[in-house]
Amino acid sequence: MILPDEHIPTRLSLIAIGATVLDQLRQPRTVNDLWEAVRGASGVKSFHRFSLAVSFLYTLGVVDFVDEESGLLCRIPRPTNSGITPN
C-alpha cells in the first residue's frame, strides 16, 4: 500500500498520494483546505486515502503542524548541510 507493486498501481500508492499532497503544501494550510485542494487528484479518491497519506508524511517527519492552536499543516524544510554534495 505504501509502495506500488503488482496489485497496487503507482497512482494509488501512499507514496504517490503523499507526493500530490506535498505538491499542494507550498504554504501552511488547514487539513480541510488541503483536502479540498487534492480531492479531485488522480489516486486520492477518498478522505481515507488522503488521511493515510498525511499520516505517512507526518511519520516520515516531512510535515508537521505549525502549532496546536492554528491547526495549520506545513512542510518541514530539508536540512541543507547534510554533507552530501549534489552532482
Order of alpha helices (4+ residues) and beta strands (2+ residues): alpha-beta-alpha-alpha-beta-beta
